[in-house]
Amino acid sequence: MNHDAILTVLPDSKDDAKSLKDIANEMDLDINSYIDWIRVERRLSSSLRALARWGLVALERRQRNDGHKFWYNAYWKTELATQPEEYTPP
């Protein structure tokens, strides 16, 4: 999973944080069947955990208020991810 593509669709603020399904839909990943969703969910969550370890993504555990009250992780970019890369000459 391309980390830059994931960072492109993530919001900058905690208030606009997205769930795995929202991120997958925004990236136009194929999640039509259950097996496709499981594959995408595993790859995407693995990439998001790596980005979180590197400090580029933050996450928060939330519970839905409407419908079924299941728990999910909400993700957003940190300040480190929004900073422009510094140029270092070779």
C-alpha positions in Angstrom: 0.0 0.0 0.0 1.5 3.4 -1.0 2.0 5.5 2.0 1.9 8.8 0.0 -1.5 7.8 -1.4 -2.8 7.2 2.1 -1.5 10.5 3.4 -3.1 12.3 0.5 -6.6 11.3 1.5 -6.2 11.7 5.3 -7.5 15.0 6.8 -5.3 17.4 8.7 -7.5 17.7 11.8 -8.7 15.3 14.5 -12.3 16.7 14.0 -12.3 15.4 10.4 -10.7 12.0 11.1 -11.7 9.1 8.9 -12.3 5.5 9.5 -10.7 2.6 7.5 -13.8 2.3 5.3 -13.8 6.1 4.6 -10.2 6.0 3.7 -10.7 2.9 1.4 -13.6 4.6 -0.3 -11.7 7.8 -0.8 -8.8 5.9 -2.4 -11.2 4.1 -4.7 -10.2 0.7 -3.5 -12.4 -2.3 -4.5 -14.4 -3.3 -1.4 -17.5 -4.7 -3.2 -17.2 -8.2 -1.8 -16.5 -9.3 1.8 -13.2 -11.0 0.8 -12.1 -7.9 -1.0 -12.9 -5.8 2.0 -10.9 -8.1 4.3 -7.8 -7.9 2.0 -8.0 -4.1 1.8 -8.7 -3.7 5.5 -5.6 -5.8 6.4 -3.3 -4.0 4.0 -4.6 -0.6 4.8 -4.5 -1.1 8.6 -0.9 -2.4 8.4 0.2 0.7 6.4 -1.6 3.0 8.8 0.0 1.3 11.9 3.4 1.9 10.2 2.6 5.5 9.5 1.5 5.9 13.2 4.8 4.4 14.4 6.7 6.9 12.3 4.7 9.7 13.8 2.9 10.7 10.5 -0.6 9.6 11.5 -2.5 9.8 14.7 -5.4 7.6 15.7 -8.2 7.6 18.2 -10.6 4.8 19.3 -14.2 5.9 18.8 -17.7 4.5 19.1 -20.4 5.2 16.6 -23.4 7.0 18.0 -26.0 6.0 15.5 -27.1 2.5 14.5 -24.9 -0.3 15.8 -22.6 1.2 18.5 -19.4 -0.6 17.4 -15.9 0.7 18.0 -13.5 1.8 15.2 -10.2 3.7 14.8 -10.3 7.3 13.4 -7.1 8.5 11.6 -5.7 11.9 10.7 -2.4 13.4 9.7 -0.1 14.8 12.3 1.9 18.1 12.0 5.0 16.1 11.0 3.2 14.8 7.9 2.0 18.2 6.9 5.5 19.8 7.1 7.3 20.2 3.7 10.4 18.0 3.3 13.6 19.9 3.9 16.1 19.9 1.1 19.4 18.4 2.0 22.1 18.7 -0.7 24.0 15.6 -1.5 
